[in-house]
Amino acid sequence: MIITPSQIKEIKKEAEREIEKAQDVLSLDNLWKKYLGRKEGKMNDILRGIKDLPLDQRPQIGALANQVSQKLEEKINQAKEKISQGKNKSSVKRDFTLPGRKIDLGHEHPLTQMRWKVAEIFSSLGFEILDGPEMETEYYNFEALNIPDGHPARDMWDTFFLKGFSQKKIKTTESEGKLLLRTHTSPMQIRFMEKRQPPLRACVIGRCFRNEATDVSHEHTLYQVEGFCVDEDINVSNLIHTLRSFLSLLFGQEVKIRLRPSYFPFTEPSFEVDFSCLNCGGRGCSVCGQSGWVEMLGCGMIHPRVYEAIGYPAGKYQGFAFGIGLDRLLMMLRQIDDIRWFHSGDLRFIRQF
Ligand SMILES: [Zn+2]
């Protein structure tokens, strides 16, 4: 019998392949017999044949054969250990009657809950719910809304300006002015009217930004609900009815409202709306400052200059628009005393909702 080193290596490879495939201890025992067994083991055949080799080859082949035998023995033992470990694992007793581990899912932020609620009410009143860019241009945030450059009303909506005139997500021309973080959701009035013709009824709920010092009732980031309705025959009584319906549906009871004259550049006439204090029923308490009324929102009939900016024919359409602070509305609804809680990230606050 002629034995070469490559023959031994071939046997080793074959054995290793089989060991890897073996699924149980019995087949590993059989492999041990097949390769290392004293009687029929392939490696023993080799060792037995060494004595027939020329003298100078014996040490080299003998050493290699011993080395391979040792290696295979090790591999078989390792494989056996692996199998018995797996068995132990799967034989661990499980008690399927134990209660399951609770998965902490969390819940929506109170402001998000409020957004859905408000959107649902306005949908039920026939308003389309719109979304809009938080990054706006000076044109949409101010000029188209009758607040030209240098107008003192711009001070009421001081904001954060962004560098440059154009960014990937919002295509602007230089005439639209600088990019800024929108101070109100009103720019969407313009964007929507540019695309569509009346009759229009839409509601925009979204995040707005103001460059101002924060205190219990002011935040740099806030949510606004903007509603508007444009058609050929819309008047203030439609506005009053819409607001009263909205507030009554939100608070789940009949709510009285009153209008006071006010000023906004994009509406004429403009009003501030108060509603009867739900805490005291209008008799006067600390929530309403003893007046029986709570200040709620600003509104008015859309200014003709706004239609002009869009390009609607002069005098053809009328419409109303209103803006409600979602944060303040939620504060009133859930008696929250500080607007800064909303963005505080404090879980003790969030978990109460
Ligand atoms: Zn009150």
Boltz pocket constraint, residues with backbone or C-beta under 6 A from the ligand:
constraints:
  - pocket:
      binder: B
      contacts: [[A, 277], [A, 278], [A, 279], [A, 280], [A, 281], [A, 282], [A, 283], [A, 284], [A, 285], [A, 286], [A, 287], [A, 288], [A, 289], [A, 290], [A, 292], [A, 293]]
      max_distance: 6.0
